[in-house]
Amino acid sequence: MANPRVGNPDHKRNKNMLAPENEAIAAPMEELLTPLVYNQLSYYKHLGLRSRILSLR
């Protein structure tokens, strides 16, 4: 006789793992995005809005 299924496979948790850092990609992205983030921060400050920096990590 076949074993009955235990639980619904759609309700199982996914086991996501972070990919290893790739310095060849991370360095240019950080170099490109950092000035943009700080420019936006100064613009928000100019408008009198709350300043907040959100990271991509």
CHARMM internal coordinates of N, CA and C (Angstrom, degrees):
IC EDIT
DIST 1 N 1 CA 1.4427
DIST 1 CA 1 C 1.5374
ANGL 1 N 1 CA 1 C 109.17
DIST 1 C 2 N 1.3025
ANGL 1 CA 1 C 2 N 117.50
DIHE 1 N 1 CA 1 C 2 N 139.95
DIST 2 N 2 CA 1.4646
ANGL 1 C 2 N 2 CA 122.02
DIHE 1 CA 1 C 2 N 2 CA -179.21
DIST 2 CA 2 C 1.5278
ANGL 2 N 2 CA 2 C 110.39
DIHE 1 C 2 N 2 CA 2 C -75.00
DIST 2 C 3 N 1.3261
ANGL 2 CA 2 C 3 N 115.29
DIHE 2 N 2 CA 2 C 3 N 149.30
DIST 3 N 3 CA 1.4648
ANGL 2 C 3 N 3 CA 120.17
DIHE 2 CA 2 C 3 N 3 CA 177.41
DIST 3 CA 3 C 1.5176
ANGL 3 N 3 CA 3 C 109.72
DIHE 2 C 3 N 3 CA 3 C -72.73
DIST 3 C 4 N 1.3322
ANGL 3 CA 3 C 4 N 117.32
DIHE 3 N 3 CA 3 C 4 N 134.03
DIST 4 N 4 CA 1.4800
ANGL 3 C 4 N 4 CA 118.93
DIHE 3 CA 3 C 4 N 4 CA 176.40
DIST 4 CA 4 C 1.5335
ANGL 4 N 4 CA 4 C 109.94
DIHE 3 C 4 N 4 CA 4 C -71.61
DIST 4 C 5 N 1.3026
ANGL 4 CA 4 C 5 N 115.33
DIHE 4 N 4 CA 4 C 5 N 151.43
DIST 5 N 5 CA 1.4727
ANGL 4 C 5 N 5 CA 120.20
DIHE 4 CA 4 C 5 N 5 CA 177.87
DIST 5 CA 5 C 1.5230
ANGL 5 N 5 CA 5 C 109.79
DIHE 4 C 5 N 5 CA 5 C -67.34
DIST 5 C 6 N 1.3095
ANGL 5 CA 5 C 6 N 114.47
DIHE 5 N 5 CA 5 C 6 N 141.47
DIST 6 N 6 CA 1.4574
ANGL 5 C 6 N 6 CA 119.84
DIHE 5 CA 5 C 6 N 6 CA 176.79
DIST 6 CA 6 C 1.5179
ANGL 6 N 6 CA 6 C 107.34
DIHE 5 C 6 N 6 CA 6 C -110.28
DIST 6 C 7 N 1.3086
ANGL 6 CA 6 C 7 N 117.41
DIHE 6 N 6 CA 6 C 7 N 107.79
DIST 7 N 7 CA 1.4610
ANGL 6 C 7 N 7 CA 121.92
DIHE 6 CA 6 C 7 N 7 CA 178.08
DIST 7 CA 7 C 1.5214
ANGL 7 N 7 CA 7 C 112.44
DIHE 6 C 7 N 7 CA 7 C 82.79
DIST 7 C 8 N 1.2854
ANGL 7 CA 7 C 8 N 114.81
DIHE 7 N 7 CA 7 C 8 N 165.49
DIST 8 N 8 CA 1.4520
ANGL 7 C 8 N 8 CA 122.75
DIHE 7 CA 7 C 8 N 8 CA 179.13
DIST 8 CA 8 C 1.5174
ANGL 8 N 8 CA 8 C 108.68
DIHE 7 C 8 N 8 CA 8 C -92.30
DIST 8 C 9 N 1.3414
ANGL 8 CA 8 C 9 N 120.19
DIHE 8 N 8 CA 8 C 9 N 122.96
DIST 9 N 9 CA 1.4578
ANGL 8 C 9 N 9 CA 121.09
DIHE 8 CA 8 C 9 N 9 CA -178.69
DIST 9 CA 9 C 1.5340
ANGL 9 N 9 CA 9 C 113.28
DIHE 8 C 9 N 9 CA 9 C -64.40
DIST 9 C 10 N 1.3268
ANGL 9 CA 9 C 10 N 117.56
DIHE 9 N 9 CA 9 C 10 N -20.30
DIST 10 N 10 CA 1.4634
ANGL 9 C 10 N 10 CA 120.16
DIHE 9 CA 9 C 10 N 10 CA 178.15
DIST 10 CA 10 C 1.5219
ANGL 10 N 10 CA 10 C 111.80
DIHE 9 C 10 N 10 CA 10 C -72.03
DIST 10 C 11 N 1.3303
ANGL 10 CA 10 C 11 N 117.83
DIHE 10 N 10 CA 10 C 11 N -17.75
DIST 11 N 11 CA 1.4574
ANGL 10 C 11 N 11 CA 121.36
DIHE 10 CA 10 C 11 N 11 CA -176.60
DIST 11 CA 11 C 1.5168
ANGL 11 N 11 CA 11 C 112.79
DIHE 10 C 11 N 11 CA 11 C -99.84
DIST 11 C 12 N 1.3109
ANGL 11 CA 11 C 12 N 117.83
DIHE 11 N 11 CA 11 C 12 N 5.79
DIST 12 N 12 CA 1.4553
ANGL 11 C 12 N 12 CA 120.60
DIHE 11 CA 11 C 12 N 12 CA 179.13
DIST 12 CA 12 C 1.5169
ANGL 12 N 12 CA 12 C 109.43
DIHE 11 C 12 N 12 CA 12 C -79.68
DIST 12 C 13 N 1.3165
ANGL 12 CA 12 C 13 N 115.83
DIHE 12 N 12 CA 12 C 13 N 148.83
DIST 13 N 13 CA 1.4576
ANGL 12 C 13 N 13 CA 120.28
DIHE 12 CA 12 C 13 N 13 CA 179.07
DIST 13 CA 13 C 1.5197
ANGL 13 N 13 CA 13 C 111.26
DIHE 12 C 13 N 13 CA 13 C -75.20
DIST 13 C 14 N 1.3108
ANGL 13 CA 13 C 14 N 115.55
DIHE 13 N 13 CA 13 C 14 N 140.62
DIST 14 N 14 CA 1.4614
ANGL 13 C 14 N 14 CA 120.43
DIHE 13 CA 13 C 14 N 14 CA 172.29
DIST 14 CA 14 C 1.5142
ANGL 14 N 14 CA 14 C 108.62
DIHE 13 C 14 N 14 CA 14 C -79.33
DIST 14 C 15 N 1.2904
ANGL 14 CA 14 C 15 N 116.74
DIHE 14 N 14 CA 14 C 15 N 144.37
DIST 15 N 15 CA 1.4595
ANGL 14 C 15 N 15 CA 121.41
DIHE 14 CA 14 C 15 N 15 CA 177.90
DIST 15 CA 15 C 1.5165
ANGL 15 N 15 CA 15 C 107.99
DIHE 14 C 15 N 15 CA 15 C -107.76
DIST 15 C 16 N 1.3290
ANGL 15 CA 15 C 16 N 115.38
DIHE 15 N 15 CA 15 C 16 N 83.47
DIST 16 N 16 CA 1.4560
ANGL 15 C 16 N 16 CA 120.49
DIHE 15 CA 15 C 16 N 16 CA -179.99
DIST 16 CA 16 C 1.5118
ANGL 16 N 16 CA 16 C 110.39
DIHE 15 C 16 N 16 CA 16 C -81.46
DIST 16 C 17 N 1.3079
ANGL 16 CA 16 C 17 N 116.17
DIHE 16 N 16 CA 16 C 17 N 140.19
DIST 17 N 17 CA 1.4535
ANGL 16 C 17 N 17 CA 121.45
DIHE 16 CA 16 C 17 N 17 CA 177.84
DIST 17 CA 17 C 1.5221
ANGL 17 N 17 CA 17 C 108.27
DIHE 16 C 17 N 17 CA 17 C -123.74
DIST 17 C 18 N 1.3222
ANGL 17 CA 17 C 18 N 115.81
DIHE 17 N 17 CA 17 C 18 N 142.83
DIST 18 N 18 CA 1.4489
ANGL 17 C 18 N 18 CA 120.05
DIHE 17 CA 17 C 18 N 18 CA 177.20
DIST 18 CA 18 C 1.5152
ANGL 18 N 18 CA 18 C 110.46
DIHE 17 C 18 N 18 CA 18 C -71.64
DIST 18 C 19 N 1.3027
ANGL 18 CA 18 C 19 N 115.47
DIHE 18 N 18 CA 18 C 19 N 142.79
DIST 19 N 19 CA 1.4548
ANGL 18 C 19 N 19 CA 120.00
DIHE 18 CA 18 C 19 N 19 CA 175.91
DIST 19 CA 19 C 1.5281
ANGL 19 N 19 CA 19 C 108.61
DIHE 18 C 19 N 19 CA 19 C -76.85
DIST 19 C 20 N 1.3014
ANGL 19 CA 19 C 20 N 118.08
DIHE 19 N 19 CA 19 C 20 N 152.64
DIST 20 N 20 CA 1.4629
ANGL 19 C 20 N 20 CA 119.98
DIHE 19 CA 19 C 20 N 20 CA 178.30
DIST 20 CA 20 C 1.5306
ANGL 20 N 20 CA 20 C 110.85
DIHE 19 C 20 N 20 CA 20 C -65.68
DIST 20 C 21 N 1.3370
ANGL 20 CA 20 C 21 N 116.07
DIHE 20 N 20 CA 20 C 21 N 150.16
DIST 21 N 21 CA 1.4677
ANGL 20 C 21 N 21 CA 120.80
DIHE 20 CA 20 C 21 N 21 CA 178.46
DIST 21 CA 21 C 1.5236
ANGL 21 N 21 CA 21 C 110.14
DIHE 20 C 21 N 21 CA 21 C -62.30
DIST 21 C 22 N 1.2940
ANGL 21 CA 21 C 22 N 116.00
DIHE 21 N 21 CA 21 C 22 N 137.31
DIST 22 N 22 CA 1.4534
ANGL 21 C 22 N 22 CA 121.05
DIHE 21 CA 21 C 22 N 22 CA 175.34
DIST 22 CA 22 C 1.5221
ANGL 22 N 22 CA 22 C 106.86
DIHE 21 C 22 N 22 CA 22 C -114.77
DIST 22 C 23 N 1.3142
ANGL 22 CA 22 C 23 N 116.37
DIHE 22 N 22 CA 22 C 23 N 103.57
DIST 23 N 23 CA 1.4654
ANGL 22 C 23 N 23 CA 121.42
DIHE 22 CA 22 C 23 N 23 CA -175.89
DIST 23 CA 23 C 1.5234
ANGL 23 N 23 CA 23 C 112.30
DIHE 22 C 23 N 23 CA 23 C -62.43
DIST 23 C 24 N 1.3258
ANGL 23 CA 23 C 24 N 117.47
DIHE 23 N 23 CA 23 C 24 N -30.44
DIST 24 N 24 CA 1.4643
ANGL 23 C 24 N 24 CA 120.45
DIHE 23 CA 23 C 24 N 24 CA 179.94
DIST 24 CA 24 C 1.5266
ANGL 24 N 24 CA 24 C 111.20
DIHE 23 C 24 N 24 CA 24 C -65.52
DIST 24 C 25 N 1.3095
ANGL 24 CA 24 C 25 N 117.60
DIHE 24 N 24 CA 24 C 25 N -26.36
DIST 25 N 25 CA 1.4655
ANGL 24 C 25 N 25 CA 121.63
DIHE 24 CA 24 C 25 N 25 CA 178.99
DIST 25 CA 25 C 1.5219
ANGL 25 N 25 CA 25 C 110.48
DIHE 24 C 25 N 25 CA 25 C -97.29
DIST 25 C 26 N 1.3313
ANGL 25 CA 25 C 26 N 117.47
DIHE 25 N 25 CA 25 C 26 N -40.12
DIST 26 N 26 CA 1.4599
ANGL 25 C 26 N 26 CA 121.50
DIHE 25 CA 25 C 26 N 26 CA -173.88
DIST 26 CA 26 C 1.5272
ANGL 26 N 26 CA 26 C 112.43
DIHE 25 C 26 N 26 CA 26 C -65.70
DIST 26 C 27 N 1.3129
ANGL 26 CA 26 C 27 N 117.89
DIHE 26 N 26 CA 26 C 27 N -41.42
DIST 27 N 27 CA 1.4672
ANGL 26 C 27 N 27 CA 120.41
DIHE 26 CA 26 C 27 N 27 CA -176.84
DIST 27 CA 27 C 1.5383
ANGL 27 N 27 CA 27 C 112.27
DIHE 26 C 27 N 27 CA 27 C -63.57
DIST 27 C 28 N 1.3387
ANGL 27 CA 27 C 28 N 119.79
DIHE 27 N 27 CA 27 C 28 N -50.89
DIST 28 N 28 CA 1.4769
ANGL 27 C 28 N 28 CA 118.21
DIHE 27 CA 27 C 28 N 28 CA 177.94
DIST 28 CA 28 C 1.5241
ANGL 28 N 28 CA 28 C 113.53
DIHE 27 C 28 N 28 CA 28 C -63.65
DIST 28 C 29 N 1.3416
ANGL 28 CA 28 C 29 N 116.98
DIHE 28 N 28 CA 28 C 29 N -35.49
DIST 29 N 29 CA 1.4686
ANGL 28 C 29 N 29 CA 118.85
DIHE 28 CA 28 C 29 N 29 CA 178.81
DIST 29 CA 29 C 1.5193
ANGL 29 N 29 CA 29 C 110.40
DIHE 28 C 29 N 29 CA 29 C -65.47
DIST 29 C 30 N 1.3250
ANGL 29 CA 29 C 30 N 116.77
DIHE 29 N 29 CA 29 C 30 N -43.02
DIST 30 N 30 CA 1.4581
ANGL 29 C 30 N 30 CA 119.85
DIHE 29 CA 29 C 30 N 30 CA 179.31
DIST 30 CA 30 C 1.5246
ANGL 30 N 30 CA 30 C 110.54
DIHE 29 C 30 N 30 CA 30 C -65.71
DIST 30 C 31 N 1.3152
ANGL 30 CA 30 C 31 N 116.90
DIHE 30 N 30 CA 30 C 31 N -39.94
DIST 31 N 31 CA 1.4688
ANGL 30 C 31 N 31 CA 121.45
DIHE 30 CA 30 C 31 N 31 CA 178.40
DIST 31 CA 31 C 1.5263
ANGL 31 N 31 CA 31 C 110.91
DIHE 30 C 31 N 31 CA 31 C -63.08
DIST 31 C 32 N 1.3144
ANGL 31 CA 31 C 32 N 117.02
DIHE 31 N 31 CA 31 C 32 N -35.76
DIST 32 N 32 CA 1.4603
ANGL 31 C 32 N 32 CA 121.76
DIHE 31 CA 31 C 32 N 32 CA -179.54
DIST 32 CA 32 C 1.5287
ANGL 32 N 32 CA 32 C 111.93
DIHE 31 C 32 N 32 CA 32 C -77.63
DIST 32 C 33 N 1.3264
ANGL 32 CA 32 C 33 N 117.71
DIHE 32 N 32 CA 32 C 33 N -41.95
DIST 33 N 33 CA 1.4570
ANGL 32 C 33 N 33 CA 121.10
DIHE 32 CA 32 C 33 N 33 CA -171.45
DIST 33 CA 33 C 1.5252
ANGL 33 N 33 CA 33 C 114.74
DIHE 32 C 33 N 33 CA 33 C -86.42
DIST 33 C 34 N 1.3197
ANGL 33 CA 33 C 34 N 118.40
DIHE 33 N 33 CA 33 C 34 N -28.33
DIST 34 N 34 CA 1.4610
ANGL 33 C 34 N 34 CA 120.37
DIHE 33 CA 33 C 34 N 34 CA -176.19
DIST 34 CA 34 C 1.5343
ANGL 34 N 34 CA 34 C 112.51
DIHE 33 C 34 N 34 CA 34 C -58.70
DIST 34 C 35 N 1.3440
ANGL 34 CA 34 C 35 N 119.60
DIHE 34 N 34 CA 34 C 35 N -49.49
DIST 35 N 35 CA 1.4789
ANGL 34 C 35 N 35 CA 118.03
DIHE 34 CA 34 C 35 N 35 CA 178.43
DIST 35 CA 35 C 1.5296
ANGL 35 N 35 CA 35 C 112.49
DIHE 34 C 35 N 35 CA 35 C -61.63
DIST 35 C 36 N 1.3193
ANGL 35 CA 35 C 36 N 117.12
DIHE 35 N 35 CA 35 C 36 N -35.19
DIST 36 N 36 CA 1.4669
ANGL 35 C 36 N 36 CA 119.71
DIHE 35 CA 35 C 36 N 36 CA 179.95
DIST 36 CA 36 C 1.5245
ANGL 36 N 36 CA 36 C 111.25
DIHE 35 C 36 N 36 CA 36 C -65.51
DIST 36 C 37 N 1.3199
ANGL 36 CA 36 C 37 N 116.23
DIHE 36 N 36 CA 36 C 37 N -40.79
DIST 37 N 37 CA 1.4622
ANGL 36 C 37 N 37 CA 120.32
DIHE 36 CA 36 C 37 N 37 CA -179.81
DIST 37 CA 37 C 1.5264
ANGL 37 N 37 CA 37 C 110.14
DIHE 36 C 37 N 37 CA 37 C -64.47
DIST 37 C 38 N 1.3237
ANGL 37 CA 37 C 38 N 116.95
DIHE 37 N 37 CA 37 C 38 N -44.48
DIST 38 N 38 CA 1.4641
ANGL 37 C 38 N 38 CA 119.30
DIHE 37 CA 37 C 38 N 38 CA -178.64
DIST 38 CA 38 C 1.5259
ANGL 38 N 38 CA 38 C 112.19
DIHE 37 C 38 N 38 CA 38 C -71.86
DIST 38 C 39 N 1.3293
ANGL 38 CA 38 C 39 N 118.06
DIHE 38 N 38 CA 38 C 39 N -30.82
DIST 39 N 39 CA 1.4715
ANGL 38 C 39 N 39 CA 120.01
DIHE 38 CA 38 C 39 N 39 CA 173.75
DIST 39 CA 39 C 1.5240
ANGL 39 N 39 CA 39 C 110.58
DIHE 38 C 39 N 39 CA 39 C -65.34
DIST 39 C 40 N 1.3126
ANGL 39 CA 39 C 40 N 116.36
DIHE 39 N 39 CA 39 C 40 N -41.18
DIST 40 N 40 CA 1.4636
ANGL 39 C 40 N 40 CA 119.84
DIHE 39 CA 39 C 40 N 40 CA 178.17
DIST 40 CA 40 C 1.5292
ANGL 40 N 40 CA 40 C 110.17
DIHE 39 C 40 N 40 CA 40 C -66.40
DIST 40 C 41 N 1.3166
ANGL 40 CA 40 C 41 N 117.05
DIHE 40 N 40 CA 40 C 41 N -38.26
DIST 41 N 41 CA 1.4530
ANGL 40 C 41 N 41 CA 121.35
DIHE 40 CA 40 C 41 N 41 CA 177.51
DIST 41 CA 41 C 1.5285
ANGL 41 N 41 CA 41 C 110.95
DIHE 40 C 41 N 41 CA 41 C -60.55
DIST 41 C 42 N 1.3335
ANGL 41 CA 41 C 42 N 117.29
DIHE 41 N 41 CA 41 C 42 N -44.70
DIST 42 N 42 CA 1.4617
ANGL 41 C 42 N 42 CA 119.48
DIHE 41 CA 41 C 42 N 42 CA 179.61
DIST 42 CA 42 C 1.5333
ANGL 42 N 42 CA 42 C 111.16
DIHE 41 C 42 N 42 CA 42 C -68.16
DIST 42 C 43 N 1.3259
ANGL 42 CA 42 C 43 N 117.01
DIHE 42 N 42 CA 42 C 43 N -33.13
DIST 43 N 43 CA 1.4689
ANGL 42 C 43 N 43 CA 120.13
DIHE 42 CA 42 C 43 N 43 CA 176.84
DIST 43 CA 43 C 1.5240
ANGL 43 N 43 CA 43 C 110.77
DIHE 42 C 43 N 43 CA 43 C -65.36
DIST 43 C 44 N 1.3371
ANGL 43 CA 43 C 44 N 116.95
DIHE 43 N 43 CA 43 C 44 N -44.09
DIST 44 N 44 CA 1.4621
ANGL 43 C 44 N 44 CA 120.05
DIHE 43 CA 43 C 44 N 44 CA 176.92
DIST 44 CA 44 C 1.5240
ANGL 44 N 44 CA 44 C 111.15
DIHE 43 C 44 N 44 CA 44 C -61.28
DIST 44 C 45 N 1.3234
ANGL 44 CA 44 C 45 N 115.99
DIHE 44 N 44 CA 44 C 45 N -40.66
DIST 45 N 45 CA 1.4590
ANGL 44 C 45 N 45 CA 120.27
DIHE 44 CA 44 C 45 N 45 CA 179.60
DIST 45 CA 45 C 1.5322
ANGL 45 N 45 CA 45 C 109.96
DIHE 44 C 45 N 45 CA 45 C -63.61
DIST 45 C 46 N 1.3353
ANGL 45 CA 45 C 46 N 116.06
DIHE 45 N 45 CA 45 C 46 N -39.43
DIST 46 N 46 CA 1.4663
ANGL 45 C 46 N 46 CA 121.65
DIHE 45 CA 45 C 46 N 46 CA 178.31
DIST 46 CA 46 C 1.5305
ANGL 46 N 46 CA 46 C 110.84
DIHE 45 C 46 N 46 CA 46 C -62.12
DIST 46 C 47 N 1.3412
ANGL 46 CA 46 C 47 N 116.71
DIHE 46 N 46 CA 46 C 47 N -36.19
DIST 47 N 47 CA 1.4587
ANGL 46 C 47 N 47 CA 121.00
DIHE 46 CA 46 C 47 N 47 CA 179.67
DIST 47 CA 47 C 1.5290
ANGL 47 N 47 CA 47 C 112.64
DIHE 46 C 47 N 47 CA 47 C -80.65
DIST 47 C 48 N 1.3250
ANGL 47 CA 47 C 48 N 116.86
DIHE 47 N 47 CA 47 C 48 N -7.91
DIST 48 N 48 CA 1.4502
ANGL 47 C 48 N 48 CA 120.61
DIHE 47 CA 47 C 48 N 48 CA -179.53
DIST 48 CA 48 C 1.5194
ANGL 48 N 48 CA 48 C 113.21
DIHE 47 C 48 N 48 CA 48 C 83.90
DIST 48 C 49 N 1.3288
ANGL 48 CA 48 C 49 N 116.47
DIHE 48 N 48 CA 48 C 49 N 16.55
DIST 49 N 49 CA 1.4561
ANGL 48 C 49 N 49 CA 120.34
DIHE 48 CA 48 C 49 N 49 CA 179.40
DIST 49 CA 49 C 1.5253
ANGL 49 N 49 CA 49 C 110.07
DIHE 48 C 49 N 49 CA 49 C -88.33
DIST 49 C 50 N 1.3092
ANGL 49 CA 49 C 50 N 115.09
DIHE 49 N 49 CA 49 C 50 N 163.87
DIST 50 N 50 CA 1.4696
ANGL 49 C 50 N 50 CA 120.04
DIHE 49 CA 49 C 50 N 50 CA 179.80
DIST 50 CA 50 C 1.5297
ANGL 50 N 50 CA 50 C 109.48
DIHE 49 C 50 N 50 CA 50 C -67.61
DIST 50 C 51 N 1.3142
ANGL 50 CA 50 C 51 N 116.73
DIHE 50 N 50 CA 50 C 51 N 133.96
DIST 51 N 51 CA 1.4552
ANGL 50 C 51 N 51 CA 120.18
DIHE 50 CA 50 C 51 N 51 CA -178.43
DIST 51 CA 51 C 1.5200
ANGL 51 N 51 CA 51 C 109.56
DIHE 50 C 51 N 51 CA 51 C -90.47
DIST 51 C 52 N 1.3027
ANGL 51 CA 51 C 52 N 114.75
DIHE 51 N 51 CA 51 C 52 N 133.98
DIST 52 N 52 CA 1.4568
ANGL 51 C 52 N 52 CA 121.48
DIHE 51 CA 51 C 52 N 52 CA -179.17
DIST 52 CA 52 C 1.5175
ANGL 52 N 52 CA 52 C 108.45
DIHE 51 C 52 N 52 CA 52 C -153.62
DIST 52 C 53 N 1.3069
ANGL 52 CA 52 C 53 N 116.78
DIHE 52 N 52 CA 52 C 53 N 135.27
DIST 53 N 53 CA 1.4618
ANGL 52 C 53 N 53 CA 121.70
DIHE 52 CA 52 C 53 N 53 CA 174.97
DIST 53 CA 53 C 1.5180
ANGL 53 N 53 CA 53 C 107.08
DIHE 52 C 53 N 53 CA 53 C -111.65
DIST 53 C 54 N 1.3226
ANGL 53 CA 53 C 54 N 115.61
DIHE 53 N 53 CA 53 C 54 N 123.52
DIST 54 N 54 CA 1.4628
ANGL 53 C 54 N 54 CA 120.80
DIHE 53 CA 53 C 54 N 54 CA 177.37
DIST 54 CA 54 C 1.5218
ANGL 54 N 54 CA 54 C 107.54
DIHE 53 C 54 N 54 CA 54 C -102.16
DIST 54 C 55 N 1.2862
ANGL 54 CA 54 C 55 N 116.10
DIHE 54 N 54 CA 54 C 55 N 133.98
DIST 55 N 55 CA 1.4596
ANGL 54 C 55 N 55 CA 119.41
DIHE 54 CA 54 C 55 N 55 CA 179.54
DIST 55 CA 55 C 1.5136
ANGL 55 N 55 CA 55 C 110.15
DIHE 54 C 55 N 55 CA 55 C -91.60
DIST 55 C 56 N 1.3004
ANGL 55 CA 55 C 56 N 116.18
DIHE 55 N 55 CA 55 C 56 N 161.63
DIST 56 N 56 CA 1.4596
ANGL 55 C 56 N 56 CA 121.29
DIHE 55 CA 55 C 56 N 56 CA 178.51
DIST 56 CA 56 C 1.5202
ANGL 56 N 56 CA 56 C 111.30
DIHE 55 C 56 N 56 CA 56 C -94.86
DIST 56 C 57 N 1.2792
ANGL 56 CA 56 C 57 N 117.41
DIHE 56 N 56 CA 56 C 57 N 6.41
DIST 57 N 57 CA 1.4715
ANGL 56 C 57 N 57 CA 120.24
DIHE 56 CA 56 C 57 N 57 CA -177.84
DIST 57 CA 57 C 1.4846
ANGL 57 N 57 CA 57 C 111.81
DIHE 56 C 57 N 57 CA 57 C -93.36
END
COOR INIT
IC SEED 1 N 1 CA 1 C
IC BUILD
